[in-house]
């Protein structure tokens, strides 16, 4: 079969090292396939008796923006965000109280129109004496709200605590059963030990690569006549991410971007640089960050082509990543 090659060559000024390729298989913990939502657009409302000592309206906006920006990467869109009094029903009903602790009262679609299905706090007055007390500090409250919003909405889509897996090293267990997908994800938004690190560092949280990949695995992966792969890269951090065997290009791109952002620790800094449908993609980078990419029916030929195109603009080129959609 004649090889098909698509080429993009671009010179980006600056210097940076090429990191080793991190793991790329989905790692996660999911409630059960019975918890899967059938729809991808879910309505949200706020219980009318929600209250907070902090600025209620402002912090509601933080929740909405955080959830929307992160979970659209896995093909979910949340609409509404108005008072529950103004709607006949909503998929997700959120209650806010100064003394509750963030939690869900069911998982996945079992939350559908459930009163106080999701509970959040903007004050963290029931934090006790643990690391949650960091969230009572004015400088930390916004990132704490972001962290718990992403965590609880992970439960909304069916994810469960990583610490409850049999292979988890985090001891903050809740002993809740689930389906293990791949191995243990230390960086998951569903991992209490990772939550603690983010909270103590007052770090803006993001979904881990494997949070994204696990949800795509559950909701979007399946048998199809075509499969897709992608490679994302950040010229600023040198981080990259890969994906393969997805049923559409959007899912492949989102997985690669999530992978890249997680390892670069800089949301929004990565770009999809190479992609392939029913083929292999390769991406090469030079010492001055000149680069080239190619796709081909054979991985080694894709790598050779990407390297050749990189060498036309830069020296010391190396293949950063190569992946086949059928892998």
N, C-alpha and C positions, 0 to 999 in steps of 0.2 A: 504494500500500500504506500502510495506516495506520502511523504512526510509533509505536514502542514506546519508552517512556522509563522508566528505573528510576533513582531518585534517592536519594542519601544526603547529608545535610547535617550537619556537625558542626563545632563551634568549638573550635579548639585555641589556647590562649593562647601568646603569644610573638611574636617578630619574626624575619624571615628573608627573604633575597632569593631570587628565582626564577632558577635557572641556565639556561643555554642547553641545548637538547636535544642530548645526545651521539649518536654513531653507534649504530645498533641492528642492523646486519646481522651475522650470524655471521662471525667471522674465526678461522681455525685451520688446522692442518696434521695430517692423519690418515694413518696407515700405508697401509692398503688395505681395501677392503670385505670382503676375505677374512679380515681380522683381527677382524671384528665378533663379539662374543659372541652366542650365540643366547638365553642366559638372562640375567636381570637380578639374580639372587641368586647370588653367587659365594662359595665357601668358601675360607677362608684358614687356613694353619697355619704354625707356626714350626719351622724345621729344628732337630732336637734338639741339634746341635753348635753352635748359635748362642752367641756369647759377647761380652762387652763389659766394659771396665774401669769404665764408668759403670754405674749401677743398671739392670740388664737388664730386670727386670720393670716398673719404673716407666716406662721409656722405650718399652717395648712398648705400654703403655697409652696413651701420647701418640700413637703411630702409629695405633692402633686408633681412638681418639676423633677424631683429625684426619680420617682417611680417611672414617669413618662420617658425620661431620657435614657434610662438603663434598660427597661424591659421592652422597649420597641426594638432593641437589638435582637430579640428572639421572636419578633413578630406579634407581640401583644400590645394592644392599645387600650388605654383606660379613659373613659369618657364621663361626662357629667360633673362630678365633684361639687355637687350642690347639696342643700339640706335634704335629708331624707323625707322631711315633711312635704316637699314639693314634688315627689315622684311616687308613682304607684308601687314600684319595686326597683330594686337595684341588685346587681350581682354581688357587690361588695359594700357592706355597711360598716363604717368606721365610727367608733366611739372614742372620744378623747377625755381623759380625766387626770387630774394632778396626782392622784394616789394609785392609779392602776399601774400595772407593769405591762409593757408591750407583749402581746400574745395574740394567737388566733384561737378560735373555738371550734375549728374543724379544718380540714385540709382540702385544697383544690375546689372542685365544683360543689363539694358538700357545704361550702360557705354561701352558696347562692341564696341571696335575699335573707340571710340569717341575721337577726337582730344582734347588734354588737358582735358581729362575726370577727371583726378585727378591732383590737383595743390598742390604743397608743397613748403615750403621755408626752407632754412637752415640758414637764416640770421635774419628773423623776424623783418625786418625794418618797417613793417606796423603795429606793435603791439599797437600803440597808447599809452595810459597811464595806461592801465589795467594790470592784472597779466601776460599777455603775454610778458611784458617787461623783465620778469625774463629770458626769452629765449634768450635775447640778451647777457647775461653774458656767458663768455667763459666756466665757470664751469658747466653751466646748459644746454648748447645747445644740447649736445648729448642726454640727457634724454628727452628734449623737442621734438627733432626729433623723438625719439622712441614713445613718447606719441601721437603725431599727426599722425604718420604713422599707429599705431594701430587703432586710431580713424577713420581716413579716409578709411582704408581698412575694417573697420566695415561697413561703408556706401557702400563700394564696394560689400559686400556680402548681403546688404539690410537692415542692422540695421540703426535705426534713433535715434535722440536725446532723452535720457530718460527724460529730462526736459520738453518735449512736451506732456508727458502723462497727463491724467486728475488728477492722484493721486500724481504727482511729487511735492516734496518740494523745489527743486531747481528752482530759479526764472530766470535763464539764458535761456529763452525760444526763440525758433525760429518759433513757431506756425506752425509746419509741421505735417500733419496728418499721421497716421500709424495704425498698428494693435497692440493692447496691449496684450501681452502674460504674464499671471500671474500678479504680482504686480510690484511696482517700485523698481528698483535696484540702491541703493545709491552708489555702488562701481563700476558701469559699466564704461568701457572705453568710452562709449557714453554719459556719464553724465558730463556736463561741470563743475558742482560743484566738482566732484571727480577729474577731470582733473586739476582744479585749485589747489587742495590740493597736488596732485602729483608734479605739476610744482613748486609750492612754496617750497616744501620739497626736490626738486631735486631728486625725487624717481624714480627708474627704474619701468616703468609701466608694468602691465600684464593684460590680459583679466580677467575679473571677472568670478567667477564660473557661474554666470547667463548669461554672454556673451556667454560662451561655451555652456551652457545648452540650451539657446534660439536658437542658430544656429543649434545645434543638433536636437532640437524640430522641427524646420522648414525644415531642409534638410534631416534628417535621420529617424525620428520617423514615424511609420506607423503600419498597421496591419501586423502581422507575426505569424507564428506558434510557434515561440520561442521568449521569452523575457529574458533580461539579467539584472543583478544587480551587483554592485561592492561597496567595501568599501576601501578607501585609508586612510593612516595614516602617520604622520611624528613623529618619535621618538624624534627628536630634539625640535620641538615646541609643541608637543601634539595635534596639529590640526588634524582634520579628515574630510573626505567628503564622501558622499554617492550618489548613483544613482540607478535608477530602470526603468523598462519598456522600455528598449532600444532594437532595433532590431538586434544589434550585440554586441559582447563583447568589441570590440574596442571603440565603442561609449560610452558604460557604463563605461569603464575604464577612458576614457578621461574626462567624466563629473565628476567622483569621484575625479580624480587627480586635476582638475581645482578648484573644491570646496575646497579641502584640501589646495592647494597652496594659494588660496585667503585668507583664514582665518589664515594660518600660516605666510603669507606675506614673503614667502621664495620660489621663483620659483625653481623647480627641487628637492625639499627636501622631497617630498611625494612619497610613494610607494603604489601600489594596494596590499592590504593584504588579501582580501576575495572577492569571486565572486560566482555567481550562475546563472544557466540557468533553467528557469521554476521552480524556487525554492527560498528558503530564505537563506541569508548569515548572519552570526553574527561574531563579532570580540570583544574579551575581552583583557584587559590590566591590569597588576599588578602594585604594588607600585614601583618595580624595573624595570618596562618595559618589564618583561617577558610577553608573550602573546600567545593566542590560537585562532584559527578560525575554523568555521565549516559551512557546508551548509546542509540543510535538507528541506523536503517538508513542514515542519511546523516551523513558526518563533520561538515559545517558545522552541521547541526541539533544534533548531539551537543555541539559546542563552545558553541553559543549557549545550550543548556540548562544545561550545567555552569557557565557564566559567570553565568547568571541565578540559579541556586541559591547560588552563592558570594556573590553580591551581597546576598543576604538576610541574611547573617551578618557581612559584612565589606565594607571599602572597598578600592578599588584592585585589584580582582580581575583576574587575567590567566590565560589558558589555558596551563597548564604543558605539557600533552601531549595529543595526540589521535591515535588509531590505529585502523585498521579491520582486522578479523581476516582479510579477503581480500587485504590489501596484499601 
